[in-house]
Amino acid sequence: MHLVLAHAAGDHPLGWFYAAALCGGAALYLAGHLLFANRLRYAVHVGRLVTMAVLLAWLPAAAVLPPLVALAVLAGILAALIASETVRYADVRRALGH
């Protein structure tokens, strides 16, 4: 994200390298979560898998957009994942007392 913000001043496109770092880094983070959950024998988190696919599909568009737009869309995609997991696991959190 630091590399993206360093280029945020201009209106020039983000470029493939930085788009891959931005979208690919977030997708890699979610892949790590999925692999860790698999290692612990938890069920597959479909929402995280779908979000990872959306981030990788978003990469070509992010490469041609200004950096702040690409970052805003990335934040929106991740916020949608957070919101869906908040709603989906509300009963579990309530049962645990959190």
Sequence and secondary structure as in RCSB ss.txt:
>XXXX:A:sequence
MHLVLAHAAGDHPLGWFYAAALCGGAALYLAGHLLFANRLRYAVHVGRLVTMAVLLAWLPAAAVLPPLVALAVLA
GILAALIASETVRYADVRRALGH
>XXXX:A:secstr
 HHHHHTTTSSS   HHHHHHHHHHHHHHHHHHHHHHHHTT    HHHHHHHHHHHHHHHHHHHS HHHHHHHHH
HHHHHHHHHHHHHTHHHHHHHT 
